[in-house]
Amino acid sequence: MPERLLVIGNKNYSSWSLRPWLLLRQLGLPFAEERIALDQPDTKSRILARSPAGRVPVLIEGQLSIWESLAIVEHVAETESAVWPAEPAARAMARSISAEMHGGFAALRNELPMNVRATGRKVRPGPAAKADIARIKAIWSAARDAHGAGGPWLFGTFSAADAMFAPVASRFRTYGIDLPEPLASWQTTLLECPAMQEWTAAARAETEVIAHEDIG
């Protein structure tokens, strides 16, 4: 297999970049990393040189480029069975909630943007963002109740669903969104795993500040 290169944006801001990065790291799959700082004079040209869509993340394997985080997840799943839960019903649910995360929750993204360095920031969510938060809590509870008995992750063992919701777990900690048990324990498992600790430390070490905080 050609060497994997994952092109990402700022670790402090780029929620989309976090998803495939965390998946690859948690599964122990080797990859090289190229970080392109967002909202810089050369950002657009650098990303276009790597991604035909002009967005990050993009996974490059030889002559093959895969963009969009969920497409990268499914590409990795073609050769790695641990990406999704093994049991068919759990796998179907994990794919469904991951797709919902990929395409939805616009109010949450807008009002509670990804910003690892902003821990403790106070935001009063509006009605639409509150509805998004409630729906996400319901998703996590349904996954844990139906399929989480075998371990601390959403579906017992780590899967792409955990990676897809990792930026939201980070947002909830940043903005102080309370979670009931066992969701709080899942959040702790995720945010304190070595891969997320690595990402968080790198995010806090970045110096760029951008106006629109959830790009990429």
N, C-alpha and C positions, 0 to 999 in steps of 0.2 A: 504493500500500500504506500502511495506517495506520502511524504511528510505533510502533516497538517499545519496550516498557518491560519490562526484566527485573528482577524483584524477587528479591533474594538475601538470604542470611543473612551472618553474619560471615565475612570472607574467611580468617581464621585457622582456622576450624573447619568451615565448611560445604562438605564435599566435593561434595555434590549441586549446590550453587550454582555451583561452579567449572566443572562440565562444560559447560553451555550457554553460560556466560559466555566460556569459552575458545574454544568453537566459533565464536561470533559474532565475537569479536575477531580470531581467526586468519583468518577468511574476509573480514575487512574490512567486515562488515555493520554499519551504524549502529544504535545502540540507546541508549536512556536507561537509567540504572541507579538502582534504589532499594534501599538497604541497610537491612534491619531487624535490629537487634541481637537475638540470640537469648537466651533465658533471662532476660528482663527483665520487669518488671511489666506492661508494655503489649504485649509481644511477640505474645501470642495474638490480641488484638483487632486489632492492626495487620495481621497476616498474614491473618486471616479477612476483613478488608476488601478484600484483594487476591486471595485464593485460596480457592475453595470447599472445598478439601481441608484447609485450615488448615496448609499446609506450603509451604516454599520449596524450589526456585525455582518461580516462575510467570512465564510470558511473556504480556504483555498487548498485543494489537494491536486498537485500537479497542474494540469490544464483545466481542471474543474473548479468552478466557483459556485458556491451555494450561499444565497443571501436570504434574509428574513430568519429570525430566531427559530420559529417553529419548523421551517423547512430544514434548517441545520439539524435540529433535534431528530426529525424523521430520517434524514440522511444517515446520521450516526446510528440510528436504530436498525438500519438495514444490515449492519454487521455486528452490532452489540445488543444482545438480548436483554441486558440489564437496564436499558433505557426506559422501558415500560414495564408495569407489573406483569407477572407471568400468567396470572389467572385471567381468563377472557373477560369476565364482567368487570373486574378491577381495571384491566387495561382499557376497556371501552370508556369507563368513567374517567380515567386519568387523561385519555385523549380528549374527551369532551370538555372537561374543565380547563385543560390547557388551551384549547382552541377558543373557549370563551374568554380566557385571560388575554389571549393574543389580540382578539378583536374588539374587546369591550372596555368598560370602566373608564370612559373618557373624563368624567367629572373628577374621579379620584386622581387620575394622572395630572389633571390641570391644577387642582387645588392642593394636592399633597405630592408635589414633584419629588423625584428621587434626589436626595442630597444627603450623603452619608455624613458630611461634616456638620450638618445642621441639627444634631441631636439636642432636643430640648426646645426646639422652635414651637411656638404656639400657633395653631391654626384652628379657626372655627369652621368646620366643613358646612357647606350649604346643603340643602335638601337632596340634590342629586348625588353629591359625594357621600352623604350619609346612607343613601340607598345603595350605592356601590359597596360601601363598607359592610352593610348588613348582608348583602348578597355574598360577598367574599367569605364572611364568617360562616354563612350557611353552607357554602361549598366545602370549606375546610371541615366543618363538623360532619357533613354527610360522608365525606371521604374517610375520615377517621372512624366514624361509627360503623360504616359498612365494611371497610377493608384495612383498618389500621391496627387491628389487634396484635399483629405479629411483630410490631416494633414501633419506634418513636416517630417515623415519618408519616406523611399523609396516607400512604398505602402500605404501611408497615416498614418496608425497606425503601431506601432512597430510589426515586424515579424522576423522570423528566418533569412530572407535575410539581415536585418540590422546587426544581430549578425555575420553572415558569412563574411560580409565585414568590420566589425569593426576593425580588425587588419590593413586593408589597409587604412582606414580613419586615423588611428593612424600613420602609416608609412608616409602618405602624409603630416601630420602636422610635424612629426619629420624632414623630409628632405625638407620641404618647397615647396611641389608640389602644385601649385596654382589651385584653382577650381573656375569655374564661378558660378554665381547664377543660379538656386537655390541649386546647389550642395554644395556650401560653407555653406549655412544655414543648410542643412542636416548634414554635417560634424560637425558643431557646436552643433546641437541638440544631436547627438550621443555622441561626446566626452565630452560634459558637462552635460550629464545626471548623476544622482547620482551613478548609478552602475558603469559607466565608470570612474567617479571620484574616487570611492573606489578602483577600480582595479589599476588605475594610481598611486594613493598615495602609495599603497602597492608595486607596481613595483619600484618606486623610493626609497623605503626604503630597498629594497633588497641589499645585499652586494656582491653576487656572480658575477663573470665576466667569461664569457665563450667565446671561440674562434668562434664557429659557432653559430651565434646569432638567428637563426630561427629554432631551433630544438624543437621537441615535437608538 
